[in-house]
């Protein structure tokens, strides 16, 4: 059974999380569970093959940029 809980403060959110700390909940960042679970690339409205390639390159470059702190070796190429 699903129960709706309204959280109005950060403190209430932390209390709820601590209460269920050993559970396997993941916050999706969506305001409805009826939305289809898709990555950002899949939600983007793109027209044409060129636009799709451009957006894929943007996302890939962002991934490379933000992954640097987690890498053990320096990137040499893609």
N, CA and C atoms as a LAMMPS dump frame, in Angstrom:
ITEM: TIMESTEP
0
ITEM: NUMBER OF ATOMS
234
ITEM: BOX BOUNDS ff ff ff
-5.0000000000000000e+02 5.0000000000000000e+02
-5.0000000000000000e+02 5.0000000000000000e+02
-5.0000000000000000e+02 5.0000000000000000e+02
ITEM: ATOMS id mol type element x y z
1 1 1 N 0.838 -1.176 0
2 1 2 C 0 0 0
3 1 3 C 0.886 1.243 0
4 2 1 N 0.594 2.155 -0.884
5 2 2 C 1.36 3.39 -0.993
6 2 3 C 0.727 4.469 -0.115
7 3 1 N 1.562 5.156 0.64
8 3 2 C 1.088 6.238 1.503
9 3 3 C 1.751 7.527 1.062
10 4 1 N 0.962 8.562 0.819
11 4 2 C 1.512 9.863 0.46
12 4 3 C 1.931 10.603 1.725
13 5 1 N 3.108 11.157 1.691
14 5 2 C 3.648 11.916 2.816
15 5 3 C 4.055 13.282 2.287
16 6 1 N 3.593 14.317 2.949
17 6 2 C 3.98 15.668 2.548
18 6 3 C 5.115 16.135 3.438
19 7 1 N 6.203 16.543 2.8
20 7 2 C 7.388 17.032 3.51
21 7 3 C 7.508 18.519 3.234
22 8 1 N 7.602 19.308 4.295
23 8 2 C 7.645 20.764 4.116
24 8 3 C 8.972 21.384 4.529
25 9 1 N 9.815 20.612 5.216
26 9 2 C 11.109 21.152 5.628
27 9 3 C 12.206 20.127 5.349
28 10 1 N 13.423 20.6 5.3
29 10 2 C 14.571 19.708 5.115
30 10 3 C 14.696 18.782 6.319
31 11 1 N 14.413 19.282 7.494
32 11 2 C 14.488 18.468 8.702
33 11 3 C 13.511 17.289 8.628
34 12 1 N 12.292 17.539 8.152
35 12 2 C 11.319 16.453 7.991
36 12 3 C 11.821 15.419 6.978
37 13 1 N 12.446 15.89 5.911
38 13 2 C 12.998 14.99 4.912
39 13 3 C 14.087 14.113 5.52
40 14 1 N 14.984 14.711 6.29
41 14 2 C 16.067 13.953 6.921
42 14 3 C 15.526 12.926 7.913
43 15 1 N 14.512 13.297 8.676
44 15 2 C 13.91 12.346 9.617
45 15 3 C 13.321 11.15 8.881
46 16 1 N 12.652 11.403 7.789
47 16 2 C 12.058 10.321 7.008
48 16 3 C 13.133 9.408 6.425
49 17 1 N 14.188 9.998 5.9
50 17 2 C 15.284 9.206 5.329
51 17 3 C 15.943 8.35 6.407
52 18 1 N 16.222 8.943 7.556
53 18 2 C 16.856 8.178 8.638
54 18 3 C 15.954 7.042 9.121
55 19 1 N 14.659 7.267 9.115
56 19 2 C 13.699 6.251 9.547
57 19 3 C 13.758 5.019 8.637
58 20 1 N 14.027 5.237 7.364
59 20 2 C 14.057 4.151 6.376
60 20 3 C 15.465 3.948 5.824
61 21 1 N 16.474 4.188 6.638
62 21 2 C 17.854 4.207 6.155
63 21 3 C 18.272 2.9 5.491
64 22 1 N 17.828 1.764 5.976
65 22 2 C 18.235 0.47 5.424
66 22 3 C 17.381 0.03 4.238
67 23 1 N 16.361 0.781 3.914
68 23 2 C 15.529 0.46 2.753
69 23 3 C 16.252 0.908 1.486
70 24 1 N 15.779 0.463 0.363
71 24 2 C 16.422 0.783 -0.91
72 24 3 C 15.551 1.741 -1.714
73 25 1 N 15.429 2.967 -1.245
74 25 2 C 14.656 3.982 -1.94
75 25 3 C 15.588 4.853 -2.766
76 26 1 N 15.111 5.283 -3.897
77 26 2 C 15.875 6.196 -4.739
78 26 3 C 14.962 7.356 -5.107
79 27 1 N 15.44 8.565 -4.898
80 27 2 C 14.679 9.756 -5.268
81 27 3 C 14.924 10.061 -6.732
82 28 1 N 13.856 10.136 -7.516
83 28 2 C 13.961 10.346 -8.955
84 28 3 C 13.997 11.816 -9.341
85 29 1 N 13.554 12.685 -8.484
86 29 2 C 13.535 14.1 -8.835
87 29 3 C 12.351 14.484 -9.69
88 30 1 N 11.336 13.652 -9.738
89 30 2 C 10.126 13.936 -10.507
90 30 3 C 8.98 14.162 -9.532
91 31 1 N 7.992 14.927 -9.964
92 31 2 C 6.868 15.185 -9.063
93 31 3 C 5.711 14.214 -9.266
94 32 1 N 5.907 13.18 -10.096
95 32 2 C 4.871 12.175 -10.286
96 32 3 C 5.522 10.838 -10.621
97 33 1 N 5.038 9.763 -10
98 33 2 C 5.58 8.448 -10.322
99 33 3 C 4.965 7.878 -11.593
100 34 1 N 4.068 8.634 -12.23
101 34 2 C 3.467 8.176 -13.488
102 34 3 C 4.364 8.474 -14.69
103 35 1 N 5.383 9.328 -14.504
104 35 2 C 6.291 9.639 -15.606
105 35 3 C 7.145 8.429 -15.944
106 36 1 N 7.376 8.235 -17.228
107 36 2 C 8.224 7.143 -17.67
108 36 3 C 9.663 7.415 -17.256
109 37 1 N 10.355 6.395 -16.777
110 37 2 C 11.731 6.541 -16.329
111 37 3 C 12.653 6.504 -17.543
112 38 1 N 13.106 7.69 -17.956
113 38 2 C 13.987 7.824 -19.11
114 38 3 C 15.156 8.731 -18.745
115 39 1 N 16.336 8.456 -19.304
116 39 2 C 17.44 9.388 -19.089
117 39 3 C 17.172 10.702 -19.825
118 40 1 N 17.928 11.723 -19.478
119 40 2 C 17.732 13.038 -20.082
120 40 3 C 17.796 12.977 -21.599
121 41 1 N 18.726 12.195 -22.125
122 41 2 C 18.874 12.089 -23.573
123 41 3 C 17.602 11.539 -24.222
124 42 1 N 16.941 10.617 -23.565
125 42 2 C 15.711 10.036 -24.103
126 42 3 C 14.515 10.952 -24.007
127 43 1 N 14.56 11.941 -23.121
128 43 2 C 13.436 12.869 -22.97
129 43 3 C 13.544 14.075 -23.878
130 44 1 N 14.721 14.327 -24.4
131 44 2 C 14.936 15.519 -25.209
132 44 3 C 14.268 15.368 -26.566
133 45 1 N 13.488 16.347 -26.942
134 45 2 C 12.869 16.356 -28.261
135 45 3 C 13.904 16.822 -29.265
136 46 1 N 14.27 15.935 -30.168
137 46 2 C 15.287 16.274 -31.158
138 46 3 C 14.733 16.003 -32.552
139 47 1 N 15.07 16.844 -33.47
140 47 2 C 14.625 16.698 -34.846
141 47 3 C 15.838 16.467 -35.712
142 48 1 N 15.862 15.352 -36.401
143 48 2 C 16.93 15.092 -37.35
144 48 3 C 18.154 14.448 -36.74
145 49 1 N 18.883 13.751 -37.582
146 49 2 C 20.073 13.026 -37.158
147 49 3 C 21.175 13.961 -36.681
148 50 1 N 21.314 15.125 -37.306
149 50 2 C 22.357 16.067 -36.921
150 50 3 C 22.134 16.587 -35.5
151 51 1 N 20.892 16.932 -35.167
152 51 2 C 20.584 17.417 -33.82
153 51 3 C 20.826 16.33 -32.776
154 52 1 N 20.475 15.102 -33.103
155 52 2 C 20.685 13.985 -32.176
156 52 3 C 22.18 13.802 -31.908
157 53 1 N 22.988 13.868 -32.946
158 53 2 C 24.445 13.737 -32.788
159 53 3 C 24.991 14.883 -31.932
160 54 1 N 24.525 16.095 -32.163
161 54 2 C 24.979 17.262 -31.406
162 54 3 C 24.673 17.092 -29.919
163 55 1 N 23.441 16.677 -29.595
164 55 2 C 23.06 16.502 -28.195
165 55 3 C 23.851 15.358 -27.553
166 56 1 N 24.074 14.295 -28.292
167 56 2 C 24.847 13.181 -27.76
168 56 3 C 26.269 13.634 -27.436
169 57 1 N 26.85 14.446 -28.289
170 57 2 C 28.196 14.969 -28.026
171 57 3 C 28.213 15.863 -26.79
172 58 1 N 27.191 16.699 -26.616
173 58 2 C 27.114 17.55 -25.423
174 58 3 C 27.075 16.707 -24.156
175 59 1 N 26.216 15.697 -24.134
176 59 2 C 26.087 14.839 -22.954
177 59 3 C 27.375 14.06 -22.703
178 60 1 N 28.003 13.574 -23.764
179 60 2 C 29.244 12.814 -23.611
180 60 3 C 30.359 13.706 -23.063
181 61 1 N 30.466 14.92 -23.575
182 61 2 C 31.489 15.842 -23.085
183 61 3 C 31.255 16.206 -21.622
184 62 1 N 30.007 16.357 -21.238
185 62 2 C 29.683 16.649 -19.835
186 62 3 C 30.067 15.463 -18.947
187 63 1 N 29.786 14.26 -19.42
188 63 2 C 30.173 13.069 -18.673
189 63 3 C 31.684 13.014 -18.484
190 64 1 N 32.423 13.256 -19.541
191 64 2 C 33.887 13.232 -19.444
192 64 3 C 34.379 14.278 -18.446
193 65 1 N 33.813 15.48 -18.515
194 65 2 C 34.243 16.573 -17.645
195 65 3 C 33.977 16.252 -16.174
196 66 1 N 32.804 15.735 -15.878
197 66 2 C 32.434 15.507 -14.478
198 66 3 C 32.991 14.2 -13.916
199 67 1 N 33.483 13.315 -14.771
200 67 2 C 34.019 12.036 -14.283
201 67 3 C 35.473 12.142 -13.834
202 68 1 N 36.15 13.214 -14.182
203 68 2 C 37.584 13.344 -13.904
204 68 3 C 37.94 13.078 -12.437
205 69 1 N 37.208 13.623 -11.456
206 69 2 C 37.592 13.369 -10.055
207 69 3 C 37.513 11.901 -9.646
208 70 1 N 36.798 11.079 -10.404
209 70 2 C 36.599 9.678 -10.045
210 70 3 C 37.537 8.731 -10.781
211 71 1 N 38.379 9.254 -11.647
212 71 2 C 39.265 8.423 -12.452
213 71 3 C 40.61 8.221 -11.754
214 72 1 N 41.177 7.046 -11.947
215 72 2 C 42.495 6.757 -11.379
216 72 3 C 43.612 7.115 -12.348
217 73 1 N 43.31 7.17 -13.631
218 73 2 C 44.303 7.523 -14.633
219 73 3 C 43.797 8.691 -15.476
220 74 1 N 44.719 9.393 -16.087
221 74 2 C 44.368 10.546 -16.906
222 74 3 C 43.788 10.066 -18.257
223 75 1 N 42.751 10.765 -18.709
224 75 2 C 42.158 10.424 -20.005
225 75 3 C 43.113 10.795 -21.138
226 76 1 N 43.321 9.873 -22.046
227 76 2 C 44.152 10.121 -23.212
228 76 3 C 43.309 10.365 -24.453
229 77 1 N 42.154 9.693 -24.53
230 77 2 C 41.251 9.852 -25.671
231 77 3 C 39.847 9.396 -25.248
232 78 1 N 38.913 9.497 -26.153
233 78 2 C 37.529 9.106 -25.847
234 78 3 C 37.398 7.601 -25.685
